[in-house]
Amino acid sequence: MIGPRKLMSVLAFPVVLSGCVTGAEYSSKQAGFASVADKTAIASAKQTVWIQNQNQARSAAAEVKNLLARRKVLDVETAVQIALLNNRGLQAAYADLGDSAADAWQSTMFINPTASIGATGMGTPELEAFKTIEGMITTNILALATKNRDIAIADTRFRQAQLTAAVKTLQVAADTRRAWIGAVAAWENVGQLQRAQATADAASELAEKLGETGAMTKGAQAREHVFVAELAGETAKARLAARLTKEELTRLMGLWGSDLDYQVPKSLPPLPGSVARRDTIEAEALRNRIDLQVAKLELEATARSYGLTEATRYVTDLAILTGFEAEREIEDDEKKTRTTAQVELEFAIPIFDTGKARMRKAEVAYMRAANQLAEKAVNVRSEARSAYEAYRSNYDIARHYRNSVVPLRTKVEEESLLTYNGMISNTFELLTDTRDKINSILLSVNAKRDFWLAEANLAPTIYGGATNASAETEVAAASESGGGGGH
């Protein structure tokens, strides 16, 4: 017969074991976020926050208001900081980190035991003298045996979630920087077209006056008038494009309502005096790319899962059942109770499923992760080379337009004006030269924009957060969307 103290120790067996492992590292509401903030600060030199209560939300909103109040004309660094404080999609990504921390915390806890209790002979008069009470607690001892491996897998997934949140943060920062560049370049195009519109209006009036004197034919006058009309249409299109690009920036910064009353500069910064040399950009990217570290952790987690599958190949469900049976009898008009301890082992017999299919699936998953990591490493090298090539080449192109094309077009226009005043050339030639100068200026603005976009792509290429499109593709698309103005 088992005594009460011994019986309690049997029933408490799973509960005692569950206290052996703690999840203090994962139970904090900010679990893992310090690592995300540190990695983000290294790459972007900006602060990010994980908002989880009303006080934090009010504090972040106040900081955004302060940044907007200090700079009605937002520079790129202020725009990026506002996005990191106020982008709701980024906060949703941080919630995924919280999910992973909770999963890791859960992995440190043992599976709750299952208790059952039953009685026989209750309420039956003829069996009143024989009442039996049974109680059982079922504990999954296979879960106990694989506990350390489960915790290791969950911890790897948690570290992976930290890196994924950091990548998302860097992506928001990079997207905001590119959106700011696009918005400023679009408004610079609008300014150039408006200045060209004023010149074209004056030329159109001149053509009309010359037509009144008979010095210009109706056909020549029509050419100048249609140029003015086309330029007005192009200016309206450019103004629409500028509003839309500013809206993209607004979305990334998470602004609405009264916060929309902000401005961006009217022109992009001038080209730097020289370009930065990045002779070791491939090595930098391989060392620092956070998404590459995510792929490495994916391989590690898959390897750990493979080991767990191998360890449980034959036995997939193993449980120990502990409990008691208390039987009451009446002998010689005296009630007696006899208590008996019970222990049972329950497991599946691997007759039909020997685990080969699960092992094969685990092997395939491991090889998939290994090949994806190898592909990622190759792509990172290529993206680094492409980003620097785009940066270096776009600088040369933009400088060429600034130093050669625009000055030459300006000189041609000035000479045409001189010969026109000397009655050597006609009005049509003068306006043609003016039109070509306008086109060259717009091409110069777009070339400068392409350089700053390529410069903005360098940091994401080294640290992570770049878009799926390559640097060359993005620059080419930008050039097509904002081409020469269609004059």
C-alpha positions in Angstrom: 0.0 0.0 0.0 1.3 3.4 -0.9 1.4 6.1 1.8 -0.1 9.6 1.4 3.4 11.3 1.3 4.7 8.9 -1.4 1.5 9.2 -3.3 1.8 13.0 -3.4 5.4 12.8 -4.7 4.2 10.6 -7.6 1.5 13.0 -8.5 3.8 16.0 -8.2 6.5 14.4 -10.4 5.8 16.4 -13.6 5.2 19.7 -11.7 8.7 19.4 -10.0 10.3 18.8 -13.4 8.6 21.8 -14.9 10.5 24.1 -12.6 13.9 23.0 -13.8 14.1 25.4 -16.8 13.1 29.0 -16.8 12.3 31.4 -19.7 13.4 34.7 -18.1 15.3 35.7 -21.2 12.2 35.5 -23.3 9.5 36.7 -20.9 10.3 40.4 -21.1 8.0 42.5 -23.2 11.0 44.0 -24.9 12.7 40.6 -25.4 15.3 40.7 -28.2 14.6 44.3 -29.1 17.9 45.7 -27.7 19.7 43.7 -30.3 17.5 45.0 -33.1 18.0 48.6 -32.0 21.8 48.2 -31.8 22.1 46.6 -35.3 19.9 49.3 -36.7 21.9 52.1 -35.1 25.1 50.8 -36.5 23.8 50.8 -40.1 21.5 53.9 -40.1 22.6 56.0 -37.0 18.9 56.3 -36.1 16.8 55.5 -33.2 13.9 53.0 -33.4 11.3 52.1 -30.7 8.9 49.2 -30.0 5.6 50.7 -29.0 3.6 48.4 -26.7 1.5 50.8 -24.5 -0.2 54.1 -24.6 2.6 55.9 -22.8 5.2 54.8 -25.4 2.7 55.7 -28.2 2.3 59.2 -26.8 6.0 59.6 -26.4 6.8 58.6 -30.0 4.0 60.8 -31.3 5.4 63.8 -29.4 8.8 63.1 -30.8 7.4 63.1 -34.3 5.6 66.3 -33.7 8.8 67.9 -32.4 10.7 66.8 -35.5 8.1 68.2 -37.8 7.9 71.5 -35.9 11.6 72.0 -36.0 11.9 71.4 -39.7 8.9 72.3 -41.9 11.3 71.5 -44.9 12.3 68.0 -44.1 15.8 66.9 -44.8 16.4 63.2 -45.6 17.8 62.3 -42.1 14.7 63.8 -40.4 12.4 61.9 -42.7 14.1 58.6 -42.0 14.0 59.2 -38.2 10.2 60.0 -38.4 9.6 56.8 -40.4 11.4 54.7 -37.8 9.4 56.2 -35.0 6.0 56.3 -36.8 5.8 53.5 -39.4 3.0 51.1 -38.3 4.1 48.3 -40.6 7.4 48.4 -38.7 5.6 48.0 -35.4 3.8 45.0 -36.9 7.2 43.5 -37.7 8.2 44.0 -34.1 5.1 42.1 -33.0 6.4 39.1 -34.9 9.5 39.4 -32.7 7.3 39.3 -29.7 5.6 36.1 -31.1 8.9 34.4 -31.5 10.0 35.4 -27.9 6.7 33.9 -26.6 7.3 30.7 -28.6 10.8 30.4 -27.1 9.4 31.1 -23.7 6.8 28.4 -24.2 9.5 25.9 -25.2 11.1 26.2 -21.8 7.9 25.0 -20.2 7.0 21.3 -20.0 3.7 20.0 -21.5 1.0 20.0 -18.9 0.2 16.6 -17.4 -3.2 15.1 -18.1 -5.1 14.0 -15.0 -8.1 11.6 -14.9 -10.2 10.2 -12.1 -13.0 7.7 -12.0 -15.1 5.8 -9.5 -17.1 2.6 -9.6 -19.8 1.2 -7.4 -21.3 4.6 -6.7 -25.1 4.8 -6.2 -25.6 1.0 -6.6 -27.1 -0.4 -3.5 -26.0 -4.0 -4.1 -22.4 -2.8 -4.6 -22.5 -0.2 -1.8 -19.9 -2.2 0.1 -17.4 -2.2 -2.8 -16.5 1.3 -4.0 -13.3 1.9 -6.1 -11.7 5.2 -6.9 -8.9 5.5 -9.6 -6.7 8.5 -10.4 -4.1 8.8 -13.1 -1.7 11.4 -14.3 -0.2 11.1 -17.8 3.2 12.7 -18.5 4.9 12.8 -21.9 8.4 11.6 -21.1 9.5 11.9 -24.7 9.0 15.6 -24.4 11.2 15.5 -21.3 14.0 13.6 -23.2 14.0 16.1 -26.1 13.5 19.2 -24.0 17.0 20.7 -24.6 16.8 20.2 -28.3 13.4 21.9 -28.4 14.7 24.9 -26.5 17.7 25.2 -28.8 15.5 25.2 -31.9 13.2 27.8 -30.4 16.2 30.0 -29.3 17.6 29.8 -32.9 14.2 30.9 -34.3 14.1 33.7 -31.7 17.6 35.0 -32.8 16.4 34.7 -36.4 13.3 36.8 -35.6 15.6 39.5 -34.1 17.6 39.7 -37.3 14.5 39.7 -39.4 13.1 42.6 -37.4 16.4 44.4 -37.9 16.3 43.8 -41.7 12.7 45.2 -41.8 13.9 48.3 -39.9 16.7 48.9 -42.3 14.4 48.4 -45.2 12.0 51.0 -44.0 14.9 53.4 -43.5 16.2 52.7 -47.0 12.8 53.0 -48.6 12.2 56.3 -46.9 15.5 57.7 -48.1 14.8 56.7 -51.6 11.3 58.1 -51.5 12.7 61.4 -50.2 15.2 61.5 -53.1 12.5 60.8 -55.6 10.2 63.5 -54.2 12.8 66.2 -54.1 14.0 65.3 -57.6 10.4 65.4 -58.9 9.8 68.9 -57.4 13.1 70.0 -58.9 11.9 68.9 -62.3 8.7 70.9 -61.7 10.8 74.0 -61.0 12.9 73.6 -64.1 9.8 73.2 -66.3 8.1 76.2 -64.7 11.2 78.3 -65.6 11.2 76.9 -69.1 7.5 77.7 -69.3 8.1 81.4 -68.6 10.8 81.5 -71.4 8.5 79.7 -73.8 5.6 82.0 -73.1 7.8 85.0 -73.9 9.0 83.4 -77.1 5.4 82.6 -78.1 4.3 86.2 -77.6 7.3 87.3 -79.7 6.3 84.9 -82.5 2.8 86.3 -82.4 4.0 89.9 -82.8 6.4 88.9 -85.6 3.4 87.2 -87.3 1.4 90.4 -87.0 4.2 92.3 -88.9 4.5 89.6 -91.5 8.0 88.5 -90.4 6.9 85.0 -89.4 4.6 82.7 -91.3 1.5 81.1 -89.8 3.2 77.7 -89.7 6.2 79.0 -87.9 3.9 80.7 -85.3 2.0 77.4 -84.8 5.3 75.6 -84.1 6.0 78.0 -81.2 2.5 77.9 -79.8 2.3 74.1 -79.8 5.7 74.0 -78.0 4.2 76.2 -75.3 1.1 74.0 -75.1 3.1 70.8 -74.9 5.4 72.3 -72.2 2.3 73.2 -70.1 1.1 69.6 -70.3 4.5 68.3 -69.3 4.6 70.7 -66.4 1.2 69.5 -65.2 2.4 65.9 -65.5 5.5 66.6 -63.5 3.5 68.4 -60.8 1.3 65.3 -60.5 4.3 63.0 -60.3 5.8 65.2 -57.6 2.6 65.1 -55.5 2.5 61.3 -55.8 6.1 60.8 -54.9 5.6 63.0 -51.8 2.6 60.9 -50.9 4.8 57.8 -51.0 7.1 59.5 -48.6 4.2 60.5 -46.4 3.0 56.9 -46.2 6.4 55.6 -45.2 6.6 58.3 -42.4 3.1 57.3 -41.3 1.8 60.9 -41.4 -1.8 62.0 -41.7 -4.1 64.9 -40.8 -2.4 68.1 -39.7 1.1 66.5 -40.0 0.7 66.6 -43.8 1.7 70.2 -43.8 5.4 69.6 -44.4 7.6 70.5 -47.4 10.6 68.9 -49.0 13.5 70.9 -50.5 13.1 72.3 -54.0 16.3 70.6 -55.3 18.6 67.8 -54.5 22.0 68.5 -52.9 24.8 69.1 -55.3 27.1 66.3 -56.3 30.0 65.6 -53.8 33.5 66.6 -54.8 34.5 62.9 -55.1 33.1 59.4 -54.6 33.8 57.1 -51.7 36.1 54.2 -52.5 34.7 50.8 -51.5 37.4 48.4 -52.7 36.3 45.8 -50.1 32.6 46.2 -50.5 32.1 42.4 -51.1 33.9 41.5 -47.9 31.9 44.2 -46.0 28.6 42.8 -47.3 29.5 39.2 -46.5 30.5 40.3 -43.0 27.6 42.6 -42.2 24.6 41.6 -44.2 21.9 40.8 -41.7 19.7 38.8 -44.2 22.7 36.5 -44.8 22.9 36.0 -41.0 19.2 35.1 -41.1 19.9 32.5 -43.8 22.7 31.0 -41.6 20.4 30.7 -38.7 17.8 29.1 -40.9 20.4 26.4 -41.7 21.2 26.0 -38.0 17.6 25.7 -37.1 17.0 23.1 -39.8 20.0 21.2 -38.7 18.7 21.1 -35.1 15.3 20.0 -36.4 17.0 17.3 -38.4 18.7 16.0 -35.3 15.4 16.0 -33.4 13.7 14.1 -36.1 16.5 11.5 -36.1 16.3 11.2 -32.3 12.5 10.5 -32.5 12.5 8.5 -35.7 11.2 5.3 -34.1 9.4 6.6 -31.1 7.0 9.5 -31.7 4.8 9.3 -28.7 6.1 8.0 -25.3 4.1 8.7 -22.1 4.3 7.5 -18.5 1.0 7.1 -16.6 1.3 7.3 -12.8 -1.6 7.1 -10.3 -3.4 5.1 -7.7 -6.4 2.9 -7.1 -8.2 3.2 -3.8 -10.7 0.3 -3.0 -13.1 0.4 -0.1 -14.4 -2.9 1.5 -16.6 -3.8 4.4 -15.5 -6.9 6.4 -17.1 -7.9 9.6 -19.1 -4.6 9.6 -15.8 -2.7 9.5 -14.9 -0.4 6.5 -11.4 -0.9 5.1 -9.6 1.1 2.3 -6.8 -0.3 0.3 -4.7 2.0 -1.9 -2.5 0.6 -4.7 0.0 2.6 -6.8 -0.1 2.2 -10.6 2.6 2.9 -13.2 2.0 2.4 -17.0 4.2 3.1 -20.0 2.4 4.0 -23.2 4.1 4.3 -26.7 3.4 3.8 -30.4 4.8 0.6 -32.0 6.6 1.6 -35.2 5.2 -1.3 -37.3 3.8 0.7 -40.2 5.6 4.1 -39.9 9.3 3.5 -39.3 10.1 7.2 -39.6 11.9 6.9 -43.0 9.5 9.4 -44.7 10.1 12.0 -41.9 13.8 11.5 -42.1 13.7 12.0 -45.8 11.7 15.2 -45.4 14.2 16.5 -42.8 17.1 15.7 -45.1 15.5 17.6 -48.0 14.7 20.5 -45.7 18.4 20.7 -44.7 19.7 20.6 -48.2 17.2 23.3 -49.2 18.4 25.6 -46.5 22.1 24.8 -47.3 21.6 25.7 -51.0 19.6 28.8 -50.2 22.4 30.0 -48.0 25.0 29.3 -50.7 22.8 31.2 -53.3 22.4 34.1 -50.8 26.2 34.4 -50.4 26.6 34.5 -54.2 23.9 37.1 -54.6 25.2 39.3 -51.8 28.6 39.5 -53.5 26.9 40.3 -56.8 24.6 42.9 -55.3 27.6 44.6 -53.6 29.5 44.8 -56.9 26.4 46.1 -58.7 25.6 48.7 -56.1 29.1 50.2 -56.2 29.2 50.1 -60.0 25.9 51.9 -60.1 27.1 54.4 -57.5 30.4 55.1 -59.3 29.0 55.2 -62.9 26.0 57.4 -62.0 28.4 59.9 -60.4 30.4 60.1 -63.6 27.2 60.5 -65.7 25.8 63.2 -63.4 29.1 65.1 -63.4 29.2 64.8 -67.2 25.8 66.5 -67.5 26.7 69.1 -65.0 30.1 70.0 -66.3 29.7 69.4 -70.1 26.2 69.0 -71.5 24.4 71.8 -69.7 27.2 74.4 -70.1 27.4 73.6 -73.8 23.7 73.9 -74.3 23.7 77.2 -72.4 26.5 78.4 -74.6 24.6 77.4 -77.8 21.5 79.2 -76.6 23.5 82.4 -75.8 25.1 82.3 -79.2 21.7 81.8 -80.9 20.4 84.8 -79.0 23.4 86.9 -80.2 23.0 85.9 -83.8 19.2 86.5 -83.5 19.8 90.0 -82.2 22.1 90.5 -85.2 19.4 89.2 -87.5 21.7 86.3 -88.6 19.4 83.5 -87.3 15.6 83.2 -87.2 13.3 82.8 -84.2 12.7 79.1 -85.0 16.4 78.3 -84.5 16.5 80.3 -81.3 13.5 78.5 -79.8 14.9 75.1 -80.9 18.1 75.8 -79.0 16.1 76.9 -76.0 14.1 73.7 -76.1 17.2 71.6 -76.3 18.7 73.4 -73.3 15.5 72.7 -71.3 15.8 69.0 -72.2 19.4 68.8 -71.1 18.7 70.5 -67.8 16.0 67.9 -67.1 18.3 65.1 -68.0 20.9 66.6 -65.7 18.4 66.6 -62.8 17.5 63.0 -63.4 21.2 62.0 -63.6 21.8 63.7 -60.2 18.7 61.9 -58.8 20.1 58.5 -60.1 23.4 59.2 -58.4 21.8 59.9 -55.0 19.6 56.8 -55.4 22.6 54.7 -56.1 24.3 56.3 -53.0 21.3 55.4 -50.9 21.6 51.8 -52.1 25.1 51.3 -50.7 24.2 51.0 -47.0 21.4 48.5 -47.6 23.7 46.5 -49.8 26.3 46.3 -47.1 24.0 45.8 -44.0 20.7 44.6 -45.5 17.3 46.1 -46.1 17.6 46.5 -49.9 14.6 45.8 -52.1 14.5 42.7 -54.3 15.3 44.6 -57.4 18.9 45.1 -58.3 20.5 48.6 -58.2 20.8 48.8 -61.9 17.1 47.9 -62.5 16.0 50.5 -60.0 18.1 53.2 -61.6 16.9 52.3 -65.1 13.3 52.4 -64.0 13.8 55.8 -62.4 15.4 57.1 -65.6 12.5 55.9 -67.7 9.9 57.4 -65.4 11.5 60.8 -65.3 13.1 61.0 -68.8 13.7 64.1 -70.8 10.4 65.8 -70.4 8.9 64.8 -73.7 9.3 68.2 -75.4 
